[in-house]
Amino acid sequence: MGKYFGTDGFRGEANINLTVEHAYKVGRYIGWYFNQKSSSRAKIVIGKDTRRSSYMFENALVAGLTASGADAYMLYVTTTPSVAYVVRTEQFDCGIMISASHNPYYDNGIKLINAKGHKMEAEVENEIEAYIDGEIHEIPFATKKEIGRAKDYAAGRNHYIGYLISTATRSFKGVKVGLDCSNGSSFAIAENVFKALGAETHVINNEPDGTNINTNCGSTHIEVLQKYVVDIEILQGYVKENHLDVGFAYDGDADRCIAVDENGQVVDGDLILYVCGQYLKKHGDLNNNTVVTTVMSNLGLYKAFDAAGIAYEKTAVGDKYVNENMVKNGHALGGEQSGHIIFSKFATTGDGILTSLKIMEAMIEQKQSLAQLAEPVEIFPQILENVRVYDKAVAQADEDVQKAVKEVEAELGDEGRILVRESGTEPLVRVMVEARSHEICREKVDKVVKVLREKGHVIK
C-alpha cells in the first residue's frame, strides 16, 4: 500500500485527509498520463455514489482531467462495477469511481480502474502519489483546442443495466424479492433490473439525501433487511405479511452483496461462495474446480468445500488480491466474507447486483430455497474486533502482541484460529478469532486486545 492509495483506492474523510486539491491533482496526473499513452485524446469515464461530497470531488476530478487535455465522460450516480463494465467494453482509457464503499457518508474515496476493468496498477498509483507530493515535474496545462471536454454519458449506465438483465438465464416471475439499496448507488439500478426480470420487487432504503448512505441500512446493517423479509405489521386493521422468498442488501457503491434467506437468516459472502460454487460445479462451470477465498473466510466454509469435493485457495484480504489470483490462474469464482463476490465470466470486480442475480439463478434452476442451498455449511462462531490505534503497523509488530497471538494459536489448535491484521483503509488493527463457541472467541480476542491496550497502542 502507498501513502494515499490503499487496497481500495484513495480513501479518507472528505476535505480532511482527502481534499478537493487531492482530487484535482489525481485528475491532472491521470489526464496527462493517458494522453501520453493514447494516439488520440484520452477518454476517462467517471461514476460516483450518493454522498454529498461526491459531487464536489466529481467537479475537481473533471477540472483536473480537462486541464490536462483529457475528455471526461460522466456516468453520474452509478455503481463501481458499472464503471468497470463501461471502461472495459466501450474503449475508455481509464475509469474513476468516487466512493468510500461501506464507510460513513462523511468519508469518500477515489477508485481508479484500468482499461481492462481491473483496479489500477500500483505503479501508476505510486506515480500519482509522487505528483501529489511534488516529487516529480509539473505537468503542462492544455491550451486552446487541446483543453479537454466534459460530456454527459448517462447512457453508459443504461448499457450496464441491459447487460445485467442479459446475464439472467431464467425469469424471476413469482419470486418475492426484497432489496436494501443502502441509500447508495444501487438505488437507480437494482429495482429496474429485478422488475425487468419479473420479480415481485420490494425495495427499502432507496431515497438518498447525501448523508444517509450506509446509515443503519445496507449490507453493513443486515438486521434491517432481516426484519423486513419476515416482518408482519398491522396496518389500519389489516395484517401485512412480507414473508419474502429472499432479500439482498448492497453497500454504498454496490460492489458487495449480503443475502437474507426466507427465514430471515443471514447468508454472507462465505455462504454465497458455497451456494454459487456448488451450482457452478454441477454445471461444469467451476474452472479448475476451485473457489478463491481470503484468509478471513470461515473454517466452516472450508469443511463444507472439503465435503463437496471443491478445492480452494486463500489470498490476503481485499477483492483486489482475490481478483489477481483469479486472473492469474483462470478461476471462475472468488470473493470475501464481506460480500465482494467475483464471477470472472461476467465481471472483473465484485458486483453486488450481479451476485444477487446469480443466487437467484441457483435457487430457481435447482428449485430450492436459499436456506436449503446454504444448509450444508456449519459456520464456526467468529468475533471480529476493530481496534482503533495510533499506528497500526507498530501495534501489530509489537513483540508482546505477537507473543499473545502465538499463545492463542497454540490454545486453539485445530479447533479454531486467530487472525490479526491491519485495515487497508482505516487506522485499525482487526483481531478475529474463530472457535467452537462464542465464549472461547470472546476470551481469545480479549486476551490480544488487552495487550494492545496495556502497551499504549489503543486510541482512548
N, C-alpha and C positions, 0 to 999 in steps of 0.2 A: 504494500500500500504506500501511496505517496503522501505528500504533505497535505494536499487538499482532496485528492481523489481516493476513495476507499473502494470496497468491494462492489459498491453500487452507486458510483458516481461521486460528485462533489456535493456533500450533504452538510447542512448547518442551519442555525436559526436565521431567519430572514433578516437581513440588514444588521446582523450581529457578527457572525463569522462566515456568512455567505451574503455578500452585498451586491448591489447593482453594479458597482465597479468590477467586482469579480466576473459577473455575468457578461458585462461589456467586453472585458478582456478575453474571456473564453470565446465570444463571438468573433472578436478581432482576429485571434490566432487561427481559429477554425476556418474562417473565411479565407484568410491569406494562405493557409496550409493547403487547402484543397484547390484553390485557384492555381497554385504552383504545380499540382499534380494533374490537373484537368486540361484537356486540349481546348476546352471552351469555358465559359463562365461556370463556376462551381454552383451546384444546386443543393441546398440544405433544407430539410423538412423539419418542422418544429411542432411538437404537441405539448400540451400542458394539462395538469389536473385542476381541480376546482378551488385550490387555495387562493386567498385574496392576493398573496404576493406573487402568484404565478403570472398574473397579468403584467406586473412590474418587471419581472425577470424576462418575460417574453419580449417586451419592448427593448430592454437593454441588450439582449442577445441579437435581436434584429438590427439594432443600431450598429453593433459591432460587426456583424456579418456583412451588411451592406456597405459599411465604411471601408471594408477590406475588398469590396468588389464582388462578393458572392450574392446570389439571389436566395431569399428566404421564403419558403413556402409554408404557410400556416394551416395546420390541421385544427387549431383551436383546442377546445376541451376534448380530449380523447385519451385512450389508454396507452400505456407503454408498449404492449405487444402490437398495437395498431401502427405505431411509429416504426417498429422493427419490420412489420409486414410491408408497409409502404416503401421504406427505404430500399428494401432488397428486391421488390417486384417492379418498381417504377423508376429505376435508374437514377437514384439520388446518390450523391457522393457521401452524405453523412446524415444521420438523424439525431435530433436533440429532443429529449423529454424532460420537461420541467416538473418535478415531483419529488416529494420525500416519502413516497410509498405509504407505509402504515404509520408514519410518525404524526405527531400533532400538527394542527393547522399552521402554527407559527414557525415550524421548520419548513425547509424546502430543499430542493436538490436539482442538480443538472446531470442528467444521464446522457452519455454520448454513445451512439450506435454506428458501427461502420457500415460500409456499402453492402455487406453480406447479411446484415441484420443481427450481427453479434455485438457484444459490448466492445467498446473501442479498445484498441491495443494499448498496453501500459506505456509503451514508448511515446505514443502521441500524447497521452495524459501527462507524462513527465515533461514533455516539451511545453505544454500549456502552463504547467506549474512554474517552469523556469521563466516563461514570458510574464506571468503574473508578478513574479518576484523581481523582475527587471534584470534577470541574469543573461538574457540574450538580446540581440539587436532590436531596435524599434522597427515596427512594421510600417511600411509606407501606406498612406491613405490613397484610396481610389479617387480619381477626379473625373470631371466631365462625364462622358458616356460610360466610363468604367465603373461608376458608382452602381452598386447593386440595387435590386428592386425587392420589395416585399409584396408577396402575392397570396391571395386567398386560395387555399387548397382544401376546403372542407370536403370536396369530392373524394379525396383520398380516404377519409373516414368511411364514406359510403361504400367504397370499394372493399374495405376491410369487413364491413358488416356483411356484404354479399359473399365474401369468402368464407366467413364463419358459417353462414347458412349452408353453403355448398359442401361443407365437411360432414354434415349430418347424413347418416345412412338410413334413418327411419323418421317417420312422422312422430311428433310428440303428442298427438291428439289423444285426449282422455287422461293425460297425466297432469296432476295439480302440483305446480312448482312455486316455491317461494324464493324470492331474490332479495338479498340485502346489499344494496349498492353503495353503502358506506358514505353516502353523500359525496361520492367521488366521481372519477372518470367514467365508470360503467353506467352512470345514470342515463347517458344519452345513447347507449348501445345495447345493453343486455336485454332489456324488456323487448325491444324491437326484434331481436334475434329469436327469443323464445316464442313470442307471439307469431312470428312468421312461420315457425315450425309447428304451430298448432297447439302448444301447451296452454293450459289454463294457468295464466301467469299472475301471481300476486307479488307486488313489489313494495318494499319498505325502504326508508332512508334514501330516497332519491330526490330530495329537494335541497341541493347545495346552496349555501349562502356565503361561502368564502371562509367561514370559521367553524363549520360543523363537520368537516371531513374527518372521518375516523373517530368522531366523538361519540362514545357509547354506542357504537354500531360497527357493522362490517366484520371482517374476519378476525380482528383483534378483540372483539366483544361478541363472541359467537352465542353467548347466552340470550341475546336479543332475538336472534333467528330461531334458536331452540324453542323459546316460548311461543314464537309466532307460528311455528309449524304445527304445534299440537294445542294451541290456545282455544279455549272455549269462553266466549263472552256472552253476556245477556244484554242485548240492546233493545230498548223500548219493548220489553216483554218477550222478545224473540231470542232464541238461542242461536248464536253464530258459532259454528264449529269449523275451524280451519282444517285440521287433520289433513295436512298436505301430504303428498307422496314423497317429497324430497325438498330440501332447501339448499341454496348456495349463497355463501357470503364472500364478497370480494374486499380487497383493501383499496386504498385511495387511488392507485393507478391501475388496478385490476390485473396485476401480473401474478396474483396468487388467489387461490380459492380454498375455502374450507366448507365442507358439506355437513348437512344435518339429515339423518335418516328419518323415516316415517314415525319413529318413536321419540324423536327429539334428541337422539344421541349424536354426539359429535363424530364426524368422520374426517380426521385430519389428513395432512399430506401423506403420512405413512400408510394409513388405511387406503387412501386413494391410490397410492402406488401399488398396493396389493391387488385391489379390485381391478385396476386397469392392466397390471402386469399379467394377472391370471387370464383376463379377457384376450389380450394380445397373444399370449402363449397358445390359447385354444385355437386361435385363427392363424397361427403360424407367422404372426407379425412381430414377435418379440425378438428382434435381432440379437443374435449371439446368446439367446435365452438368458439375458442379463438385464437387471434393473440397476441404475446408478442412484446411490443414496449419498447422504453426507454422514459424517460421524455423529450427528445429532439424532439419527433415526433410532427408533426404539428397538430394544432387544427382541421384543415380541414379533416385530416385523421380520427379523432375520430367521427366527424359528419357524414362522409361517412360510417364508420363502423356501427354507430347507425342506419342509414337509411337502411343498408343492413342486419341488424339483426345479426351482428357479434360482439361478446364480445372481450374485450382486457384487457391486464394487462400491467402495466408500471414498468420498473426497472430503476436502476441507469444507467448512460451512460457507455457503454462498452459491446461488444458482449459476454464477459465473464459472465456478470450478466444476459444477455438475455438467454444464454445457460443454466445457473444454474437454472433459473426459468422453462425453458422448460423441463429439465431433471427431476426436482422435481415434476412437475405437468403433465407430459406426453403430452405437447403441440406439435403440428406438425410444426408450422411456427412462426418465430420471427425474429427481426432484428432492424437495425438502419437506420435513415435517410441518413447516410453517405454511405450506400450500403452494410453493413455487413448483409447478409440475411442467416438464418439457416433453412434448411429443415431437420428436425430430422430423417425422414425416410431414408435419403440418406447420411447425413454427421453429424459430431459432432462439426463443426466450420463453420464460414462464408466461403462461396466458391463462388467467382465471376463467374467462368465459369459455374458451376452448376446452379447458379441463372439465367444466360442468357439462358441456355437450358430449364429451367422451364418456363421462359417467352415465349420462342418460342413455347413450348407445348401449353400454354394457348392461344396464338394467332392462331396457326394452327388448333387446335381442335375446337375452337369456331368460326373460320373463321371471325375474327375481327382484325383490326389493333391495334397496341399498343395505339394509340391515342384514339380510341374508347373504349378500355378496361379501360383506366385511366380517361376518361371524367367525371364520377360521382364525382370525388374528387375536391373540390374547395379549393385550398391551400391558407391559410392566408399569407399575406406578412410577411416576417421574416428578421430580421437583427441580425447577429451574429458577434460581435466584439471580437477579441482575443487581450487582453491587456497584454503586457509583463511586469511583475512585479518582484520586488526584492524577495518577499516571498509571494507565492500565498495563503498560509493558513492564514497568518497575514492580508493580504489585504482583503480577503473575510470576515474575522471575525471582521473587523473594525466596531465599533458601528455606525459611521456616514454612512458608506457604507450600512450597514444593514438597517439603517433608510431610506436611499434613495430608496432601493429596496422595502421596505414596502409601501412607498408613491406611487411608480409606480404601485404596485399591486392594491392598492386602486383606483387609477386613471383609470386603465384598466377595472377593474370589470370583468364581464363575457364576455367582447368583446376582450379579449386578455390575455396575460400572460408574465411574465418575469422569466427567469431562469439564475442565476449566479452560476457558478461552477468552480472548479479548473480543469485544464488539468491533465490527468493521466500520461502524458509523457513529458510535457514541462513546463517551468516557466511562465505559462499563467493563467489569470483569464478570463473565457469566459462569456460574457454578451450577452444574447439572449432575444429579445423581439418579440412577435407576436402580430399583431393588424390588424384592418380593412384597414389600409393604410400604405404605406412606410413612409409617413411623421410622423405619430404617432410613428412608430417603431424607427425612427431616433431620434426623440425628447426624447423618454424614455431611449434609450441606452446612448445618450449623457449625460443625467442627472446623470446616475450612473458613467460613465467613468470620468465625471468632478470631482466627489467627490474622486475617486481613485487618480486622478492627484493632486488635492488640498491637499490630505493627504500624498503626497510624496511616494506613493506605486509604481508608474509607472517608468519603466526604460526609461530614455530620450535618 
